[in-house]
Amino acid sequence: MFLVALSFAYFAKALSGSYMKSTITQLERRFDIPSYLIGVIDGSFEIGNLLVIAFVSYFGAKLHRPKIIAVGCVLMSIGTFIIALPHFIIGRYEFETSVRWVVNSTLNPSPCRAGSAADLTQDGKLTQVPASGCEGDSNLSMWIYVLLGNVLRGIGETPVQPLGISYIDDFASEENAALYVGCVQTISVVGPVFGYLLGSLCAKIYVDIGFVKMETITITPADARWVGAWWLGYLIAGVITLLSAIPFWFLPRSLPMSGPQGTEKCTPEQTNDHTNFIEMAKDFIPTLRTLLRHPVYMIYLCVTIIQLNSLIGMVTYKPKYIEQHFRQSASKANFLMGVINIPAVALGMFSGGLLMKRLKMNIMRAAKFAFGTSLIGYVLSLFFFAMSCENAKVAGVTLSYNNMDTISYDQHSVFTACNSECLCSASEWDPVCGEDGVTYVSPCLAGCSGSAGSGKNTVFFNCSCVGAAGNFTASTGQCPNKDDCDRMFPYFLALSVITSFIISLGGTPGYMLLIRCIKPQLKSLALGFHALATRTLAGIPAPIYFGAIIDTTCLKWGQKRCGGIGACRIYNTTTYRIAYLGLTLSLRTISFIICIPGFILLSRQLKTEELNGIHRTLANGGTELEALRKEECVFSNSDQSQQTSDNSTDRETRL
């Protein structure tokens, strides 16, 4: 029963964690925040975890562990609900657009208008709505609720793994414990698959579904302004997490031992530890000092911190990279992550453990195997640089209005002679696709004098900036990808799956290297310190600085309703690709360089241990030889005594 409950809890926490990763684009657009703030929100989970991990790991084992896990699941659920809370506090989502259509209108107004921006039409068909109610606008701070909810999720998740695994290890037989732990770890891999699939489903649904008429929505899921029903997935994940807490309230503090007859396990409740806290503290400092002076462990720690920085940053923004570079919808990007990438990682980890067992790898072979798989994945990842798509053709942003040359964007470059008669805003982003295959920032900046239709089917005509003749039409939304970019995307996916699988092959052998390179009495401390260091130095900062670097590649920022810069609408895909992939691979390069002295030190350590083993064997052999000699001496003396006794008897007989 406990195994089923723990597996469900693992599934719930993995689902909500991966769903958070899948919604970073939606949160960025909904709250009009840059990518680095999304990185802060994402890293806040690790902050919450670090706040209580030492307290929970130490005191939780001495209390009622199932109930502590239940409390953690409830906290995770509350945190997930808090993340969804802003949707019900703030108003409806209003994406920026330069033209609004009134439902009762029979004629659409001209996007290109002369005169003052304050002018209104007498029939009320076109209105430039002022930003009213900005004094009470809460979009600026609503993302803080998401951050606090994620911190609470991190606090609640803390007891699930250490207390759950220790409970299994204490009360399961030794031969079954490994199987049970393997089942739980497998479930933790299945959870992210469903998390990304849930993210894909919710990204297709408009954020205010049920509260707005969808025929009035002029954007599609592929649009940079689209926001899916991000809050819906958090409600679902919160309910699942809350349900996972229920069984733990009814489980006992301890279970009957299932070990072999004649053997007993010591549980935290049964351990009679007379060591006081001061004595434990005195032992802790020298032990930690010994651990930190272990050269192989410290190099391993540095390598894994750097590689996890690369991995976490890459995984966090990979769906966003697929969206921006290959111009796929958020729904499709999340679907591909859940269906293709994560199963490849799970298969790689399982296969790596199986190979390690079949090949009976020692510590050096495991280190070489982990290094080799990581190096092969690194070399294959270099091909991602060649899988490029051209920047979207956006007039005044990525190329000039004559469609001849690339330009460096500034706010004034969107104005030209063909739209000089129109009163346009350079800050708005309401793209239209011209007949010439070029995207224009807005119908007004395209010089369109009229429009027909409504919603997504609106067509703009007499656009003075579109085409050489200056009288072509334009439709809503950005122009679609070129065929060569669409053809490149399947190759990107295939290479992504292959590299994910190969790199994951070395995951299990690499982790076993951590366990085997240190003395058994230092193992628990080494694992705990490794988890603490990687979360602090990789889990928290990586999403932040990756997001900050991605922000530098933005070409056109959105405009908040009440003024100020919002979320990025379009990136320089070439610069984005170089920055994102370059940072990922640069970190791996540094880790490979550090591995070189690591192999040298590991080889010396193994030789030293081997020599010490030989000396111990010789010492034991010498001791045994000395004992044999003593026994021979005893037997020899005994024989001599016996001979002397026999001779004496003979003499007596003769006499």
N, C-alpha and C positions, 0 to 999 in steps of 0.2 A: 504493500500500500504506500509506504514511504517513497519507494522508487518511482511509482506512478506520479505521486504528488510532486516530487522534486523534478521529474522530467517535464511536467506541465509548467512548473515555475520557470525552468530553464527556457522552455519554448516561449513563454510570455515575455520574459525579459529580453530575449534575443529578437523577438518580433518587434517590440516597441523600440529597441535600439536601432535596428535596421530601418524601421519606418522613419525615425528621426533623420537618418542619412538621406532617405528618399525625398524628404520634404524641404531640403535646404533652399531649393530654387523657389518653391511656393512661398516659404516664409520671407525670403529676400524680397520678393515682389509685393507680398501683402503688406509688409511693414515698411517698405521702401528703405531698406538698409543695405549697406555694401557687404561684400563677401567676408571681409575680415570680422565683422560683427557676427555673422553666421558662424564663423570659426570660434568665436568666444562662446556662443550659445552651445555649440557642439562640444567644446571642451569642458563646459560647466558640469557635465555628467561626471567626469573624472575628478573634478574638484569636490563634488559631493561625496564621492567614494572615498577620497583620501581623508576627508574630515573625520570619518568614524571607523576606518578599516582596522586600525590598531586596537581601538576600544572593543569593537565587535569580535575580532579574532581572539582576543585574550579572555574577555569576560563572557562572551557568548557561549564558549565551550563549557563553562561552569554552570550555565543556567539551562532552562528548558529549551533545547535547540529548535524543535519543531515550531514552538510558539514564537521564538525570535524570528524565524524565517517567515512565519505568517505575518508578523508585524512589518517586516521588510516588504513583503508583497503588497500589503495595504498602503504603505508609504509610496511604493512605486506607482500604484494605481492612482493615488491622490495627486502625485506629481504629474502623471500623464493627463489627468483631467484638468489640472491647472494650465497645462500647455494649451489645451483647447479653449480655455476660458475667454481669451481676448476676442474670439469670433462672436461671442454672445454679448460683449460689452460695447465694442466699437460699432459704428454704423455699417451700412452696406459698402461693398467694394466699388469704388468709382475709378475705372481706368481712365487715363488721360486720353482725350480725343478733342479734336479741333471743331468737330461738327456734331450737333445733336439733332435727332429727328423727333418731332412731336408725333404722337400716335395718330391724331386726327388730321394730320397734314395730308393734302393731296398733291402738293408740289414741294420738291426739295429745294432748299435755298442754295445759293451759289457759295461754294467753299471760298472762292476768291472775292473778297468784299473790299471796297474802298471806303474810306471814311474813318470815323473814330471807333475804337473797340467798344466804347460804351453805347454805341448806337444799337437799338433793338428794332426788329421788324415790327410793323404795326399789327400784323396778323398773328404774331406769336409763333410763327413756324420755326424760326431759328433764334436761339437765345444764347448769348455768351454768359453763362451763369457765373456770377462772382463767387469767390471762395468764402461763403458765409459760414459762420459758426466755428471759425478757426480758433477762437479763444478757448473753446472746450475740446479742441481736437486732441485725441489721445493716441494717435498713431505713433507719435514720437517716442512714447514710453511703453507701449503695449508689448514690445518684444522682451521687456524685462520680466513679464509674467512667464514667458516661454523659458527664459533663462532660469528663473527660480524653480519652475516646475521640473526642469532637467536636473538641477542640483538635487532636488528632493528624490528624483528617480535614482540618482547615483547613491544617495544615502540608503534608500530602500533596497537597492540591489546588493549592497555589501555583504549581508549575512548569508545570502543564498548559496554561494559557492563554497566558502570555507566550512561553514557549519553543516551544509548538506553532504559534502563529500566526507567530512570527518565522521558524521553519523553513520554513513554507509560503511566506512572502514571499521568502525568500532563494533558494529552489530552483525555484519555479514561475515561469512566464512572467508578465509583467505583466497580460496579458489574462485569464489563467486564475486568478491569485491571488485576485482579488475573488470569483470564482465559488466557489473552494474554501473561502474564509473564510465565504461565505454558506451553504454546505452545512453547515459545522461549527456555525454559529450556529443554523441551523434544527434540527439535532439537539439542541442545548442547550435548545430549547423543547419538543421532543417528550419529553425525559427527565422533566420534572415531571409530565406527564400520566400516565405509567406509574407514577411515584412515588406520586401520590395514589390511583391505582387500586389499587396494591399495599397502600397504607394502608387503603383501603376493605375489601379482601378480608381482611386480617389482623385488622381491628377486629371482624369478624363472628365470628371464631374465639376461643373462650375461652382465656385466657392459659395455663391448665394443661391444655390439650387432650392427651389420651393418658395423663394421670396421675391424672385424677379421673373419676368416673362422672357424666356430664352430667345424668342424671336427678335427682341430688341438688342440682344448682345451681338455686336459686330465683329468680335474676335473669335478665333479658333484656338484649340489647345496648342497649336504650333506657334502662336503669337507670343512675342516677348512680354506682353502685358497680361497674358492669361494666368489666372490663379485658380488652381483646383480646390476641391473640398478637403483641404489639408486637415481641418479640424475633425472631420468624420472618422478618419483613421485613428486619431488619438482617442476618441471616444470608444471605438471598438477595442483598441489595445488596452485601454484602461479597464474595460469590463472584463476582458480575458484575464488580465493580471489580478483583478479583484477576485475572480472565481478561483484562481490558482491558490489563493490564501486559505480558502475554506477547509480543505482536508487537513492542513497542518494543525488547526485548532483542536482536532480530535485525536491526534497521534500522541502516544505516551512519551515520557521523557527518555525512557530506555526500553530496549527490547531484549527478549531472551537471547543469550549467546548461541550462535549457530556454528561455532568453531568445532574442530575435532575433539573427541572425548579425551579428557586428560589435559587439554590446553585451555587457558583462559586469557582473555584480552583485558587489558586495563583501560577502563573508560575514564573520562574526566571526573565522573561522579564517584568512581571507585578509587581513584588515585589518592593516596594519603600523602600529600606533599607538605612537609614541615618546613620548607624553605620560605623564609619571609621575603618581603619585597626588596629590602635593602640588599640582602645577599644575592637575589636575582639580578639586581641592578649592577652590583659589583662584578658578577660574572658576565653580564651583557657587554659592558664596555670592552674588556679584553677580547671577548669573542668577536665583536664587531671589528676591532682593530686587526685581529688576525685575518678576518675575511677580506678586509679592504687592502691588506698587504699581499693578498694572493694574486700574483701577476696575471695568470691565465684567466681567473674569474673577472678581474677588472677590465681586461681587454675584451672579453666576451660581453661584458656589460656595456662597454662603449660601442661595440659593433652593433649590438641589438638595439640600443637606443637610437643610433643613427639610422639603421635600417627601418625601424618602426616609425621614425619621423617620415621617411620616404613612403612607407606603406600606408600609414594613416592619412597623410595629406593626399596621396594619390586616390585612395578609395573614397574619401570624403567628397572629392570634387570630380570624380569620374563621371557620374551621371550628368553633371553640369557640362563637362567637357564634350560629352556626346551630344548634348543639346546644342551647344554653341558652335562647335566645330563642324558637325555633320548636319546641323539644323534639324534635329529630331525633336519630337515633343517630349516633355518630361515623363509622360505616361509610357512611351516606348522605351526611353532610356532606363527607367526603373524596371520595366518588364524584362529587358535584356540582362540587367544586372542579376535579377532574381532567378531567371531561367537558365542562363548560360554561365556567367562568371562564378557565382557562389557554388554551384554543384561541381565545377571544375576544381575549385579550391578544396572542397570536401574530399573529392576523389583523390586529389594529390596528397593530402595529409594522411589519408587511410593507406594509400599505396606506399608512401614513404615509411610508415610504421611496419607494414608488411615486408617490405624489402629489407629493412633493418633486421627483422627477425629471421628471415630466410637466409640472408647473407651472413648473419651472426657478426655484425659489425662491432669492432672494438671502438674505443673512444677516438683514436686517430682516424680510422676509416669513416666514422660518423662525421667527424669534422670536415674531412675532405669531400665527403658526399654532399653535405650541406653547402659547402663553399662552391662546389662544382655546379650544383643545380642553380644556385643564385647567380653564378657567373654566366651560365647559359641563358637564363632568363634575362639577364642584363644585356647580353649581346643581341638577343632577339628584340628587346625593347627599343634598340637603336633604330629599327626599321619603322617605328612609329613616326619618326621625323619625316620619313618619305611619304607617309600617308596623309597628304595635305589636301585641303580644299581651299580654293581661293576665297578671299574676302567677299562678302555679299556686295553687289554693286548698288551702292546707295549714293544718290546724287548729293553732292555737297559734303559727304562724309568720307567715303572711300574713293570717290572719283569725281571729276568735275562734271558740270552739267552738259558739256559737249561730248561726254562719254569717251574722251580720248586719253586722259592721263590720270594717274593716281595723285591724290592731294593729301596734305596734312590738315586734319580737321580742326577748325575753330568755329565759334558760334556764328561768325559772319560769312563763312563760306557757303552757307545754305541759301544765301540771297544772291540773286543774279538778275540780269535784265529781263528774263522771261517772266519773273514773278514780282517785278518791282512795283507793279500797279496794285498788288494785293497786300492787304494788311495781315501779315502772317506772324506767328510766334515761332521763334527759333528753338524754344525750350520744349515744345510739345513733341510727342512721338505718336503719330497716327499714320503709320506707313501705308502707302498704296503702291501697287505694282503697275507700272506703265506698260503699254503695248510693246515698247522697245526693250523690255526685259530688265529695266532699271527700276530699283525701288526708290521712292521719294518719301521724304520725312513726313509729309502731310499732303492732303489734297490741295491745300492752299499754296504750299511751296512748289507743287507741281504745276501751278497756274491753272487749275481746273475751274471753269466758269459755271459748271452745272453738274447735276447728278440725278440719277434715276434709280428707282428701286429702294429697298430698305434693308436694314440689317446686314447680314453677310453677303447679300446679293446686290448691294449697292454698286453702281457703276458710275464713274465720273467721266465727263466728256469735255471736249474743247479744252484740253490741257495744254497750255502754251509751252510748257517745258518738256513735254513728252514727244520724242521723235524730232526729226529734222523739219517736218512740215508744221509742227506745233499745233496739231489739231487731233491728236490721238486720244484714246480713252485710257482709263486706269481703273483697277479694281482694288477692293480693300485687302490689306495684308501685304506682307513681304512677298517678293517673287520667289518661286521655288528654286531648289538646288539645280545646279547643272547636272547633266547626265554623268559626267566623269566623277563627280563627288558621290553620287548615288552608287556608282559602280565600285568606288573605293571602300565604302562602308562595310560590306560583307568581309572583305579582306582584313579590315581593322578588327572586326569581331572575332574572326578565326584566330588571328595572331594574339589577341587579348586572351582568349581561352587557353591557347597553348602555353603562353608565358605564365599565366596564373597557375596552371597545372604543374609546370616544371618547377617554378619557385616554391610551390607548396609541397613538392616532394621532399624538400630538405627541411621542412618545418619540424617534423617529429625527431629525426636524427639530431638536428640542431638543438632542440630542447633537451634531449637526453645528454648532450654534451655538457649542458649546464649542471645537470644532476651528477654526472660522473667525474667532473674535473675537480671536485672538492671532496673533502673528508666527510664521512657520514654524519659526524656530530655537528657539522656546519651546514648541512643540507637545508634544514627548515629556515634558518636565518637567511641563507643565500637566496632561496626562492622568494621569501618575503621581501627582502631588500631589492631584488630584481624587479618584482612587480611594482614596488613603490617608486623606484627610479624611472622605470619605463613609462608609468602613468604620469609622473610629474614632468619629465623632460621630453616626452613624446606625445602622449595622449592629449595634453593640454595645449602646448604651444604650436604643434604642427598645423592643425586646422586654421589657426589665427594667421600665421605668416604665409601659409599657402594662399589664403583668401586675400591677404593684403597685396601679394604679388599679382594675383589675378586681377585685382581692382585696377592695377596700373595699366592693364591692357584695354580698358574700356574706352570706346570711342564716343559714345553718346549716352549720357546719363538721363534718367527719367526726371520728371518734375513732380514734386509733392504738391498735393492739393492746396496746401497753405504756404507754399513756397519752400525753397531749399531743394537740394539734390536728393533724388530718390534712388531706386535700384538701377543698375546698368541695363540698357536696352539692346546695345549691340557692341560686340567686342571686335578688336583686330584679331582675327583668327590666327594669323601667322604668328604674331607676337604672343598670343595666348598659348599656342602649341609649343613654341620655343621655351616660354617661361615655365609652363606646367611640366612638360617632359624634361626640360633641362634641369629644373630643381630636383625632380624625382631621381633622375639618373646621376646627378652630381653628388647627392647624398649617398647613393649606393657606391659610387667611385671612392669616396672617402672611407667608407666601411671596408672596402676591399683592401685599401692600402694599410689600414690598421690590422687587417687579418694576417699580414705577412709576419710581423713580430709575434703575433699570437701563435702561429704555427711553430715558430722557433722555440718559444717558451714552452708550449705544450709538449713538443718533442723532448726537450730537456727534462721536463717534469716526469714524463713517462720513463725516460732512461734512468733518472734518479730513483724512481719507485722500483724499477726493475732491478737495479743494483742493490737497493735496500732489501728487496725480496731475496736476492741471491745471498747477500750477507746473512740474512736471517736464516736462510736454509742451511748455509755453511755452519752458522753458529749452532743451529739445532742439531746438525749432523755431527759437529765436534762434541757437543754435549752427549749425544747418544754414543759416540765412539769412546769417550772417556768413561761413560757408564759401563760399556761393554768391557773395557779394560779392567775396570774395578771388579766387575763380575768374574772375569777370568782370573784376576788375582785372588779373589775369594775362593774360587773353585780350586785354584792351584794350591793355595795354602791349606785348603781342606784336604786335598789329596795328599799333600806332604804330611799333614798331621795324621791322616789315616795310615800312611806308610810307616810312619814312626811308631804309631800305636801297634801295627801288625808286627813290626820288627821286635818291639819290646815283648810282645806276647810270645813270639818264637823263642826269644832268649829265655823267657821264663819257662817255656815248655822244655827247652833243652836242659835247663838247670834242673 
